[in-house]
Amino acid sequence: MNEVQLARYDRMFDAYAGPDGNLTWATFTAHVQPLAAQRGLAPDSPDVHESHGFFHLCRGEWDRGLEILCAFAEQHQLSPAAWRCYAKWLLRTGDAGNALQTIKRAQALDRESWKIESLACEVLSYVRATDLKEQLQSLIGKFPDRWSAWAVAGWGWVVGLNDPDTGSELSAQGIRLQPQLPGAWFRHSRVLRLANRFEEAIIAAEIGWRWLPLDEDGSQSVPAACRLAENCFLVNEAKRAEAWAREAEKRLAGLISLSPAEGSYWQGKLLELSGDHNGAVRAFEHALSHNIFYPKRTEVESGISRLKAMGQRARSACT
């Protein structure tokens, strides 16, 4: 699934099978998407089985969702896509170690798949594997015309290899390939931020902002505006930070409607930035209640702990 499909599934599952939902799989397929029929027509389709597993993952039934994906991969051991799907959701549910072993199985079956190779870079970056550099070099060697390959490589170089200068240079190739694509600029901005090049990150994100479509649904604009606010705050430009925070807030309702988990995550970030720590905790807890996935889940959990501890210290100081 790409980001648009992921957001669409997330919205459907939150609406029909949220934390208080009692929808069965049969009811879901009858009312939302005829996946049961698809499973009958395409019993060997990894995408159909990924959707089935994702249904349970979004309900917080992570063990059941992973069980479905694992079973399908075991039944189709020569399917690289099956192992890729399983590896992706192992990573998104916080099991990077098993995700590494699983994506290696997918790679053994297909070393030319963009989806497999890019996911391998992500997994190896998180676990800081010894062969990460080789994997990143292989990615841009195989897919030199994909802007996102350079974005992935740049991110991996910063996160996994702790080389911000090389990572920033590699990521810049993505915007050279797609100078009018907002996503390319936003991804480059994220790499620059990770490299602590905040002013450059602001410039890149502001250029990307100019290319956003007028009917954008918030999935790109809210994260971009929130990160712009954070970066402006870090370079001591309070007024610009406030202006970007307002931009994010204006578009937040659309993102919450599209994806309550993601929307609540960004709402928490904005509230924390504004100094409303209690509100930020509530928003983060709402994101958890909608089963937000990793790596954002780690940030949400640590944010709740940090903000609650700050509140306790503040109350102790007043007594």
N, C-alpha and C positions, 0 to 999 in steps of 0.2 A: 504494500500500500504506500502511495506517496502521501505528502503532508495534507493535501486537499482531501483525499479519500479517508485518511486517518481522522481528520476533523469531522467529516461527514458521519463516519461510523460512531465517533465519540458522541456527537450530538444525538444520534438515534438511540444509542444505548443508554445515554443519560436520561433521555426523555421517556423511554419505554422500559428501561431495566436499571434504574438508578438504585441507590443503596436501599431504598424502601420498596423497590419493585418486587412483584411476585410473578413476573412473566416466565413462562416455561419456554424452552427452546422451540417447541412446536407452535406456541402462540406467537412468539416473535417472528418466526418464518412466515406465519399466516398473515400477520398484520404489517410487518415492516419490509421484509425482503424474502423472496421465495428461495432461500438457500437450501431448504430441504429438497426442493425439486432439483436445484442445481447439483446437490450432492448425488442425487439419483442419476442425473444426466451425465455428470462429470465426477465420478467417484474418485478419480485419481488426480483431481485438480488441487494443487497446493493452495491456490488463492481461496477456493471455497472452504477448505478446511481451516485456513488461517482466519477467515471470517467467523467460523464456528467457534474456534478457540478464543478469538477476540471478544465475542459475545460474553463469555464467562469471565475473561480478564477484566472487562469493564464493569462487571458486577462485583468485582473484588474476589471472585472465585479463582484466584491465581493458580492454585494447585490443579484445579479441574481444567482450566484453559491450557496450561502447560502439558497436562496429561494427554489432551487431545492432539496437540501438536507433536508431542513425542511419539505417540502411537502411530500417527500418520507417517512420520519420518522412518520409524522402525519397519513399517509395512512397505515403505517405498525407499529402500535403502540406496537405490541407484538414482534417486531424484535429488539433484543439488538444491532445487528450490525448496523442497521439503525441509532439508537441513538448515537452509538459510532462514526460513520462517521461524523454525524452532530456536535457532541461535538469536535471532532478533528479539524474540520475546523473553528469552532467558536474560538477555542484557537489560531489557526494559523493566524486568521484575527484580533486578538487582543481583542476578547470579552471573557475574562476569566470568568467573572461572569456568563454569560449564559452558557458557556461551563461547569461550575461546576454543574449547575442545570440539564443540559442535560446528562452528564456522570452519574449522580446519577440515572437517569431514566434507563440507560443501565444496571447499576449495579443491580437495582431492579429486572431486568429480568434474569440476568445471573451473578452470583458471582464467576464463575469458569473460565471465559474467560481470557486468558493472555492479549489479546489486550485491553480489557476493563479495567482490573485491573491496568495494567501498565500506561495506559492513565490517569486513575483516580489519580494515584500517581503524575503524571506530573501536572495535573490541580490543585490538592490540594496543591502542592508545590508552584505553582505560586501565589495562593491566600492566602497561609499560613493558611489553614483551621484548625480548632481546632481538627479535627479528622485525621489529616495527619499522626501522629505517628502510630495510629492504622492501617491506610491503608498501610503504609510501612511495618509494621510488618506482616500484613496479606499477602502481596505480597510475601515476602521471605518464609513465612510459607507454602503457596500454591505451590510455584514454586522454591523449594530449589536447584534443579539441573539445573536451567537456569542461566547462567552467567550474562545475561542481567538483571535479576531480582535484583541481588546484585548491579549491576551498577546503576540501577534506584533508589534503596533504598539508596545507598550511596550518590548519587546526591541529593535526596530529603532531606536526613538528614542534608546536608550542606546548601542547598538553602532554604528549608522550615522551618527547625528546628534550624538552626544556631548552629549545633553541628559538627564541622569539624573533630574532633577526631573519633567519632563514625562513621561518614560518610566514612572516609578514611578506617577504619577497615572493614566495610561492603563491600565497593567497592573492597577491596583486595581479597575477596572470589571469585569474578568473574575471576580473573586471575589464581587462584588456580584451578578452574574448567576448564578453557580453556587457558592453558599456551602458546599455539602456535597460538592463534588467535589474529591478530593485533588489531581488533576492541576492544577486551577486554582490552588490554593494553592501547589503546588510551582513552577509556572511563574512566579507572582508573586514567590515567594521568590528565584528565580534573577535576576529583573530587579532586585530590591532589592539582591542581592549585587553585581551588576554596577555598581550605583549607589553601592557602598561603604556601604550602609545595613545593616550586618551584624546588628545587634540586631533590627531589623525583619524581616530575612530569616529569622532564627531563629524568631521568633514565628509568621510565616506558615507556615513549613515544619512547625512543631510542630502547628499547627491542622490542616494537611493530613494529617499522620500519624494523627490521631484518626479520620479518615474512611476510612483504608485498609481494604479488606476483609480478613477473617481469612485467607483462602486466597490472598492476593496472592503472585505468583510471583517477586518480587524485582526485576522490571523498573522498578517505581516506588520501592520501599522502599530498595533498596541505594543508588541515587543520592541519594535524599533524606537518608538517614542519614549518608552520607559527606559530603555538603555541610553538613549540620548540624554534624558533627564539625569540619569545616574552619572554619566560621563561629564556632563556640564557641571554637576555638583562637585565632582572630583577635581575639576580644574578651577573651582571657586567662581563659577559663573552662575550665581543663584537665580538671577532673573531668567536666564535662558533655561535653566533647569525647571523652573516653575512653569514656563511656557510650554515646554515639551511634556511635562506631567499633565497639564491641562489637555493637550492634544490626545494623550493616551486615555485620559478619563472620558473624553467625548466619544471615543470609539469603543470603550470597554464593554458597554452593554451588548453590542453586536457579538463580541468575542465570547462573552459569558453565555449568550444564547447558542452560539455555535459549539462551544466546548466549555461546560461549566468548570471542569478541572483546570484547564489552561487559563481560562478567564479569571478564576479565583486566585491562581498563582500570581498573575500579573497585578491583580488588584491588591494582593498582599504586599507586593514589592512597592507599589505606588503609595500605599498607606504608610508603610515603614519609612519611605523617603520623606513623606510629609510630617512625620513625627507621631502619627497615630498608631502607637504600638499595639494597643488593645484591638483596634480594628484590623491591623495586619495579622494578629494571631487568629482572629475569627476567620479572616479570608483564607489563611493558610490551612486552618482546620477544615474549612469547607472544601479546599482542594484535596485534602486527604480523604474526606468522606466520599469524594467522587473518584477515588482510586487513581490519583495522579501517578504516572509511571516515573521510573528513574530515567535520567539522572536528576530531574527536577525534584523528585520525592526527597532525595537526600537534603537538598537545599531547604525544602519546606520544613522537614523535621528539625533540622538544625536551627532554622529561623524561629520556629516556635519555642524551642528550648532557650535560645539566646534572648528572645524578647521577653519571655516569662521571667527569666533570671534578672533581666534589667528592671522589670517591674517590681520584683521582690526587693531588689536592692534599693530602689527608689522609695518604696513603702517603709523599709527599715530605717532609712535615713530621716524620714519624717516623724518617726516615733521616738 
